[in-house]
Amino acid sequence: MLETGRHPGALKDAVCSPGGATIQGVRALEAGGFRSAVMEAVIAAYEKSAEMK
């Protein structure tokens, strides 16, 4: 994304075949709340880092 400036969704579409194994893995990650879990992890690490200063 940083190199191309393309939206993450466009990059996902470029590497995932419809009905293929990769998109099924992405679907499972999204169904399991992966995106939310990553955001919460980043926030928690930031807050702890700020607390330790």
Order of alpha helices (4+ residues) and beta strands (2+ residues): alpha-alpha-alpha
